[in-house]
Amino acid sequence: MKKLIKTLFTIFLLLIVAGIIFIAWANYSIKKNSNNFVSYNIADVPETKTALLLGTSKNLNSGLPNTYFYNRIQAAIDLYKSGKIKYIIVSGDNSTKDYNEPEDMQFMLMKYGIPKDKIFLDYAGFRTLDSVVRAKEIFGQTKLVIISQKFHNERAVFLAEQYGIEAFGYNANDVNKYAGFKTNIREYLAKAKAYWDLILGVAPKFGGEKILIP
């Protein structure tokens, strides 16, 4: 019995070590592969018809404004007004009637002067993979500028490449290290999951009819 317990414990430890190694490798690989395709500088962004703005909640659970949200909005506005992009796909979570990331973002973009007919809403962007793949399969885009924070853009650009999309990430300003600590820790796991989803061939949760962007 003691020998069996020892064997099981050894296997358990090996699995933990393997998991840690996989997470570390996935993060290193994604960061390395995307390094030349993300930037904080608008001048580095190639002129592209369409941008993909990745959604997030307008407010935190505490009710306070979500800095990630407002920084992404500002980045999208700056990019549009620079003339680098003509249209924006706003992709986010609308899983319940009272929670609508795409429309919250659309409202803010319009508030700062971006015409409604230049904004396309994707209500089924539940995950980064869904947003990226649907940009190609539903909206017909094979070249994108992706707008989010750097840590998120690294993963999104990596996923885009895997699905045959030419993508460049325009980085919105990050938040301070203390406020973003949990998000950054979560991102280590998210990058590993991105690889795992590719291995398993995970598809977007929803399909849908094609939407034409002029």
N, C-alpha and C positions, 0 to 999 in steps of 0.2 A: 504493500500500500504506500509506504514512504517513497519507494522508488518511482511509483506512478505519479505521486504528487510532485516529486522533484522534476520528473520529465515534463509534466504539464506546466510547471512554473517556468522551466527553461524555455519551452515553446512560447509561452506568454511573453517572456522578456525579449525573445528574438523578434516576435511580431511587433512589439513596441519599438525596438531599435530600427526594424525595417521601415516602420511607419514614419519615424522621425527622419530617416535618411531620404525616404521618398518625398516628404514635404520639403526638406531642404533642397533636394535636387530640382524639384518642380519650380520652386521659387527662383533658384539660380538660373535655370534654363529659360524661364519666361522673361525674367529681367534682362538677361543677356541678349535674347533674340529680338526683344522689342526696343532695346536701348536707342537704336538709330531712328526709330519711327515714332518717338514721342518728344514733345517739346513744349516749353512755356512761351516760346517766342513765335509770334504770328508770322514773322518773316520766314520761318522755317516751314510753315504749313503750305503744302502744294494747293494750287487752285483746284477746287473740286466742286462739282455741282451740288452735292448733298452732304450735310453733316448729320451725324447720329448723336443726339443728346441723350445721355443715359440718365434715367430717372432716379429720384430719391425723394424722401418725404419732405414736405415743406417745413414741418415742425418736428422737434424731438418729442419723445414720450413725456417729457416734463412740460411740454407746451411751449418751450422756448424756440425761437427760429433756428432752423438747421443751416449752419454756415455752409455745409457741403452744397446744399440746394442753391443758395444765393450766389455762391462762387461759380457754380456751373452756369447759372443763368447769365451772369456777367461775362463769362468766357464766350458763351454763344452769341451774345449781343456784340461783343468786340469783334468776333470773327465775321459775323454777318456784315457789320458796318465797314469792315476792312475790304470787303468785296471778294474775299477768298471763297465764299460759299453763296449759293443762291436759295437753297431750300434746307429746312431742318426737319428731320424725323425726331419727334419726341417720344421716346419709348420708355414705358414704366408700368407700374403695377396699378391695376384697377380691379382688384379681386373682390372688392365689396362696393356697395352703392355709395358709402360715405368716405371712400378712400380712392383718390384719383390723381395719381402723380402726373400723367400726361396733361390733363386739363389745368392743373395748378401751374405747371411749367408754361403751358401755352398762354395762360392769362398774364404771367409775368413778362414773357417775351413780347406780347402785344402791348403791354403797358409801356414798354420801353421802345416802341416804334417799329417792331417787326410785323409786317402785314400778315393777317390771318391766312391768306392764300399761299404764303410761303412756308407754312407750318403744317406738317402731317403728323397725325397722332397714331401711335401704336399702343393700344390698351393692354396688350398681352406680353409686355416686356417684363415678365416676372423675374427673370434672371438675366445676367449678362449674355449668356449663350443664346437665350431666346431673342433678345434684342438684336444681337449681331446677325444671327441666321435669318431672322424675319426681315431684316433690312434688305437681304438679298432675295429671299424666296417670295415675300409678299410685296415689297416695294421695288424690286428689280434693280437694286444698286450693287454694283460690283467694285465700286470705288467710293471710299468714305473718309471723311474726317470725323473721328470720334471725340466727343467732348465729355470729359470727366476729370477727376483728380488723377495724378500721375500713377499712383498704385493701381487704380482701377483701369486706366488706359492701357497699362502694360498687359494686363490680362485680356482686355477686349481686343487689342491689336493682335495679340497672339492667336486668339480664337478666330478672328477674321481671316487671318492668313491660312489657317487650317481648313477654312471653308471656301477658299478661292476668292477672297475679297482683298483688294488692295487698300490698305487702311493706314492712316496716320493719326496719332493721338495728339490733340491739342489740350494741354494740361491746364485745368482751372486751378486757381490758388488753393492750397491745402489749408487745413485748420491748424491751430497750435497743437504741439505734441501731446499735451495733457488731454485736450478734448478729443483728439483722434486716436488715443491709445488703443481703445477697444476695437475700433475699426481696423487699425493696422494689424492687430493680432489676428482678427478674423480673416484678414486678407491673406495671411500665410496659409490658412486652411483652404481658402477659396481658390488660390492658385493651384494647390494640389488637386482639388476637386475638378478644376478645369481639365487637367490631364486625365483624371479618372473618367470623366464624362466622355472624353474623346475615345478612350479605350473601350468603354461600354457602348459607344454609339448613341448616346442620349440625344433625343430630338426635342425641339421646342414643344411646350405643352399644347399649344394651339396652332393650327394652320389658318386658313381663311382665303377669301377671294383676293386676287391681285389688286393692288392700288397703284395707279399710274402717277408718277411724278413727271411733269412736263420736261 
